[in-house]
Amino acid sequence: MRISIIVAMDENGGIGFESHLPWRLSTDMKRFKQLTMGHHLVVGRKTFESIGRLLPGRRMIVMTRSREFHYAGVDIVDSLEAAIALSEKRDEDELFIGGGSEIYRLALPFTDRIYLTWVHAQIKADVHFPKFDISSWNEISRAEFEADKFNQYPTAFSILEKGA
Ligand SMILES: NC(=O)c1ccc[n+]([C@@H]2O[C@H](COP(=O)([O-])OP(=O)(O)OC[C@H]3O[C@@H](n4cnc5c(N)ncnc54)[C@H](OP(=O)(O)O)[C@@H]3O)[C@@H](O)[C@H]2O)c1
């Protein structure tokens, strides 16, 4: 099973502000949907609450330390290892890690691939992607996109694979 992080970050690694995504990027949202459709998607409890609903067609796994958290249709785990084991048991071929910051940090050592949207801007953020050594990753594809009325900032969509 491949383990893949999916993330959009600005030039300073910013990924969120006041519990939400700090931009409006319609093309990136569509890409997120297309890539994750049909797969298991692990998110932290805060990211799940920020999304606020089940994403149709995805098997959502929420990480929390709380025993009180429940949401119909969601699998709840208390560790990344449990999320990986659950997905493997269900014959998943690609498990997506959808953040936020702490979940990305835990997942990085297990991650084979990063679907990374570089947001070409410096935005106000209060949550950041963990520091990682980009030189140990190979960029296997990259595409640049202009800003337009549906996409607030120019972006680059990059796929990184862990180097040898
Ligand atoms: N730009 C992007 O691609 C992107 C992607 C995702 C999220 N975001 C943004 O990131 C922000 C949310 O991220 P965040 O880092 O604040 O929160 P988060 O990672 O989504 O959730 C944190 C929560 O996850 C649970 N958790 C963390 N580590 C755990 C562990 N080891 N075992 C079990 N549960 C664990 C805890 O839940 P409990 O407190 O319930 O125990 C913790 O409070 C939002 O602004 C969101 O919009 C951006």
The ligand as a Gaussian input file, in Angstrom:
#p B3LYP/6-31G(d) Opt

LIG

0 1
 N       -3.353000      23.382000       3.308000
 C       -3.648000      22.091000       3.501000
 O       -3.383000      21.259000       2.630000
 C       -4.303000      21.673000       4.787000
 C       -4.600000      20.328000       5.008000
 C       -5.194000      19.966000       6.237000
 C       -5.460000      20.942000       7.193000
 N       -5.173000      22.229000       6.922000
 C       -5.419000      23.268000       7.929000
 O       -4.712000      22.900000       9.103000
 C       -5.451000      23.348000      10.250000
 C       -5.753000      22.161000      11.155000
 O       -4.566000      21.476000      11.442000
 P       -4.011000      21.285000      12.927000
 O       -2.583000      20.904000      12.776000
 O       -4.363000      22.480000      13.759000
 O       -4.895000      20.079000      13.488000
 P       -5.082000      18.544000      12.980000
 O       -3.743000      17.913000      12.737000
 O       -6.070000      18.496000      11.873000
 O       -5.776000      17.910000      14.244000
 C       -5.090000      17.877000      15.470000
 C       -5.793000      16.865000      16.339000
 O       -5.508000      15.548000      15.856000
 C       -5.484000      14.659000      16.952000
 N       -4.138000      14.091000      17.062000
 C       -2.947000      14.683000      16.827000
 N       -1.936000      13.851000      17.063000
 C       -2.507000      12.682000      17.463000
 C       -1.966000      11.435000      17.851000
 N       -0.633000      11.219000      17.892000
 N       -2.825000      10.448000      18.189000
 C       -4.162000      10.673000      18.171000
 N       -4.736000      11.844000      17.808000
 C       -3.901000      12.827000      17.460000
 C       -5.804000      15.490000      18.208000
 O       -7.220000      15.451000      18.330000
 P       -7.958000      15.607000      19.766000
 O       -7.657000      17.000000      20.216000
 O       -9.398000      15.374000      19.450000
 O       -7.365000      14.543000      20.644000
 C       -5.344000      16.877000      17.788000
 O       -5.942000      17.921000      18.517000
 C       -6.683000      24.038000       9.705000
 O       -6.401000      25.424000       9.566000
 C       -6.862000      23.405000       8.350000
 O       -7.602000      24.230000       7.458000
 C       -4.592000      22.614000       5.760000

